[in-house]
Amino acid sequence: MAENSAGTAPSDTTDTPSSRGGRPRDPALDDAIIEATRRRLVLDGYSQMSMGDIASDAGVTRPTIYRRWPGKFELVVDALDYGFRAQRASYPGLELEKLPPFDAFVEAVRRVDPCYFNPDAMVLMGNFMGEKLRTPALLEIVREHAVEPRVNLVERVLENLRDRKAVRADVDTHTVATLCFGAYYAAFLRGDTDTADLAHRVASTIWSGIAAP
């Protein structure tokens, strides 16, 4: 997550909307608002968080936020997208298709971890699931940008391994990927605190059932 290098909130006085012929938007203000939004999602959840609290945390005014985003939903979508992009950028530069089969599977399972980039991700996901009835579009955004890309990565790796004859031809890649993703939620709900090698343990347990003879 981006931080203000000076350790204080950016000045709100430099923000003049470019649509009104003034200076361009200050990226530091955008970052401060996004960071404040992400933190409020963890602390308060979507329904309880307010634009006023976000503005206060970011050191800006409410009009500054509304000049950028028409409402809370749009702001949260951008805050989530920031996290998704940051996670993808944090992946090591490994070409999974060139790794040994088991190592490629372990790395795919590691990347399906919701907390790979954000340690508060489980709390956030719980909040989003709780919004299914109130704000179903929010959960759809999370599903599209945070869930499917992760499980699809595992599926693609398994399909590549199947092409390489490393896993059985009849492996149900969708179910295996779902199990890998779900393992992190189960570990969180069971109170497991030592998850550093969870990806390896999950992969090892599953591998014996999917590896080609």
Backbone torsions as a table, in degrees:
resi	resn	phi	psi	omega
1	MET	NA	140.3	-179.2
2	ALA	-71.9	144.9	177.7
3	GLU	-128.3	150.9	175.7
4	ASN	-75.7	117.1	-172.9
5	SER	-62.6	-23.6	-179.4
6	ALA	-81.2	-11.1	178.6
7	GLY	81.9	5.3	178.8
8	THR	-129.7	164.2	-179.8
9	ALA	-66.8	143.1	178.8
10	PRO	-65.5	152.9	-179.3
11	SER	-69.3	135.7	179.1
12	ASP	-84.2	-8.6	-172.6
13	THR	-76.3	-17.6	-177.2
14	THR	-87.6	-1.2	-173.4
15	ASP	-88.7	105.3	174.3
16	THR	-126.4	119.2	-174.2
17	PRO	-59.8	131.7	-179.7
18	SER	-64.6	-25.6	-179.6
19	SER	-67.0	-15.0	179.1
20	ARG	-104.5	14.8	175.0
21	GLY	84.7	8.6	-179.6
22	GLY	-92.0	-161.6	178.8
23	ARG	-70.9	157.3	179.5
24	PRO	-62.4	159.9	176.6
25	ARG	-58.4	143.5	179.4
26	ASP	-83.9	115.0	-179.6
27	PRO	-59.3	-29.7	179.5
28	ALA	-63.8	-35.7	177.0
29	LEU	-68.0	-43.2	177.8
30	ASP	-57.2	-46.8	-179.3
31	ASP	-62.1	-42.3	-179.0
32	ALA	-63.5	-39.9	179.9
33	ILE	-68.3	-43.0	179.3
34	ILE	-62.7	-44.7	-179.9
35	GLU	-63.4	-41.8	179.1
36	ALA	-64.3	-38.4	178.7
37	THR	-64.6	-44.7	-179.9
38	ARG	-62.7	-38.4	179.5
39	ARG	-69.8	-40.3	179.8
40	ARG	-66.9	-31.9	175.5
41	LEU	-61.2	-38.4	178.8
42	VAL	-70.9	-46.0	-173.7
43	LEU	-75.3	-41.4	-170.3
44	ASP	-113.1	-22.8	-171.6
45	GLY	81.2	163.5	-173.9
46	TYR	-62.1	-47.7	-174.0
47	SER	-66.1	-36.0	-174.5
48	GLN	-89.4	-20.7	-178.7
49	MET	-69.9	146.8	-178.7
50	SER	-123.4	152.7	177.1
51	MET	-64.7	-30.8	177.8
52	GLY	-64.7	-42.8	178.2
53	ASP	-65.7	-40.3	178.3
54	ILE	-62.3	-44.7	179.1
55	ALA	-60.8	-44.1	179.8
56	SER	-62.5	-45.1	-179.5
57	ASP	-64.0	-35.8	-177.2
58	ALA	-83.4	-10.9	-178.7
59	GLY	74.2	31.5	179.3
60	VAL	-128.6	179.5	177.5
61	THR	-98.4	160.5	176.3
62	ARG	-59.2	-42.9	177.3
63	PRO	-57.8	-33.4	177.7
64	THR	-60.1	-41.7	178.8
65	ILE	-67.3	-46.0	-175.6
66	TYR	-70.4	-18.7	172.8
67	ARG	-71.1	-20.6	-177.7
68	ARG	-101.5	-38.5	-176.8
69	TRP	-131.0	134.7	-178.1
70	PRO	-70.2	-21.0	-178.6
71	GLY	-168.6	-179.3	-175.9
72	LYS	-64.2	-41.8	-177.7
73	PHE	-59.7	-48.1	-178.6
74	GLU	-63.3	-37.4	177.7
75	LEU	-64.9	-43.5	-179.3
76	VAL	-66.0	-38.8	177.3
77	VAL	-59.1	-43.6	178.4
78	ASP	-67.5	-37.0	178.4
79	ALA	-65.0	-39.4	177.2
80	LEU	-67.4	-43.0	179.9
81	ASP	-61.1	-36.5	176.1
82	TYR	-57.6	-47.0	-179.5
83	GLY	-64.9	-40.2	179.7
84	PHE	-62.4	-44.4	-179.2
85	ARG	-67.1	-38.6	180.0
86	ALA	-65.4	-38.0	178.8
87	GLN	-65.2	-46.2	-179.9
88	ARG	-60.1	-38.1	-179.5
89	ALA	-69.5	-21.7	-177.1
90	SER	-85.3	-8.8	179.8
91	TYR	-65.4	139.5	175.3
92	PRO	-65.1	152.0	-176.7
93	GLY	-78.2	66.3	-179.8
94	LEU	-105.2	136.6	172.9
95	GLU	-91.9	99.1	-171.3
96	LEU	-59.6	-33.2	-178.2
97	GLU	-69.0	-13.0	179.5
98	LYS	-100.6	-6.4	178.3
99	LEU	-78.2	157.5	170.5
100	PRO	-55.1	146.5	-172.7
101	PRO	-49.3	-52.0	-177.4
102	PHE	-65.2	-40.2	179.5
103	ASP	-62.7	-38.0	178.0
104	ALA	-64.5	-40.5	179.0
105	PHE	-65.8	-43.2	178.3
106	VAL	-59.5	-45.1	-178.6
107	GLU	-65.0	-37.9	176.9
108	ALA	-64.0	-42.1	177.9
109	VAL	-65.0	-36.9	178.5
110	ARG	-63.3	-39.3	-176.6
111	ARG	-76.9	-15.2	178.2
112	VAL	-79.7	-7.7	178.9
113	ASP	-63.0	119.8	177.9
114	PRO	-58.4	-27.6	-177.2
115	CYS	-94.4	14.8	-178.6
116	TYR	-54.3	-43.5	-179.5
117	PHE	-105.6	-39.0	-173.8
118	ASN	-116.4	111.7	-178.6
119	PRO	-65.1	-15.9	178.8
120	ASP	-93.2	9.3	-172.4
121	ALA	-61.2	-35.4	-178.9
122	MET	-65.1	-39.8	177.4
123	VAL	-63.7	-43.6	178.7
124	LEU	-61.3	-44.9	-178.5
125	MET	-63.6	-37.2	176.2
126	GLY	-62.6	-41.0	177.1
127	ASN	-62.2	-43.3	-177.7
128	PHE	-67.3	-38.9	177.6
129	MET	-64.7	-33.4	177.8
130	GLY	-70.0	-13.8	179.4
131	GLU	-92.1	4.5	-174.8
132	LYS	-55.0	-40.5	-178.6
133	LEU	-83.0	-37.0	-176.4
134	ARG	-80.6	-44.2	-176.1
135	THR	-136.3	71.5	-175.5
136	PRO	-60.1	-28.2	-179.5
137	ALA	-64.2	-28.9	179.7
138	LEU	-67.1	-44.6	178.6
139	LEU	-64.6	-33.8	177.0
140	GLU	-63.8	-39.7	177.3
141	ILE	-62.1	-45.1	179.7
142	VAL	-63.0	-43.3	-179.7
143	ARG	-61.8	-43.0	-176.7
144	GLU	-70.1	-39.4	-171.6
145	HIS	-103.3	-21.8	-175.5
146	ALA	-114.4	-30.8	-176.1
147	VAL	-93.0	-59.8	-174.1
148	GLU	-60.4	-41.5	178.0
149	PRO	-59.9	-34.2	180.0
150	ARG	-70.3	-53.2	-177.3
151	VAL	-68.8	-31.1	177.2
152	ASN	-64.9	-33.0	176.5
153	LEU	-61.5	-45.9	178.8
154	VAL	-61.6	-42.8	179.2
155	GLU	-61.3	-42.9	-179.3
156	ARG	-64.9	-40.6	178.1
157	VAL	-63.0	-43.6	178.8
158	LEU	-63.5	-38.9	178.3
159	GLU	-65.4	-39.1	176.4
160	ASN	-64.3	-41.5	179.0
161	LEU	-67.1	-32.3	176.1
162	ARG	-67.2	-40.3	177.0
163	ASP	-64.3	-30.7	179.1
164	ARG	-84.4	3.9	-179.7
165	LYS	64.7	23.9	-179.6
166	ALA	-90.2	-24.4	175.4
167	VAL	-123.9	161.1	-176.2
168	ARG	-62.5	148.7	-178.4
169	ALA	-68.2	-24.6	-176.1
170	ASP	-95.6	12.6	-178.8
171	VAL	-64.8	132.2	176.2
172	ASP	-83.9	92.8	-173.4
173	THR	-64.3	-34.5	-179.9
174	HIS	-63.0	-46.6	-178.4
175	THR	-68.7	-41.5	179.1
176	VAL	-61.7	-44.1	179.3
177	ALA	-62.8	-39.7	178.6
178	THR	-64.6	-40.9	177.7
179	LEU	-62.0	-42.1	179.9
180	CYS	-62.7	-44.8	178.8
181	PHE	-63.4	-44.9	-178.1
182	GLY	-66.4	-24.0	-179.2
183	ALA	-60.1	-34.3	-179.5
184	TYR	-70.6	-37.0	177.1
185	TYR	-68.2	-40.5	178.8
186	ALA	-63.6	-41.7	179.1
187	ALA	-63.0	-40.8	178.9
188	PHE	-64.1	-47.0	-176.8
189	LEU	-69.6	-27.2	177.9
190	ARG	-83.6	-6.0	177.9
191	GLY	82.2	19.1	177.6
192	ASP	-66.0	127.1	-179.1
193	THR	-103.4	-22.6	-179.5
194	ASP	-99.2	88.9	-177.0
195	THR	-113.9	13.2	-176.5
196	ALA	-59.4	-36.2	-178.8
197	ASP	-108.6	20.2	-177.3
198	LEU	-60.3	-41.0	-179.6
199	ALA	-59.0	-43.1	-179.4
200	HIS	-67.3	-40.3	-179.6
201	ARG	-66.6	-43.2	178.6
202	VAL	-64.0	-46.9	-179.1
203	ALA	-62.0	-41.5	-179.6
204	SER	-63.2	-41.0	-179.0
205	THR	-65.8	-41.2	-177.2
206	ILE	-78.7	-33.8	-172.6
207	TRP	-56.9	-39.4	-177.8
208	SER	-62.2	-23.4	-179.2
209	GLY	-93.4	-12.7	-176.7
210	ILE	-118.6	-15.2	-177.4
211	ALA	-65.2	143.0	178.0
212	ALA	-68.0	144.1	180.0
213	PRO	-68.0	NA	NA
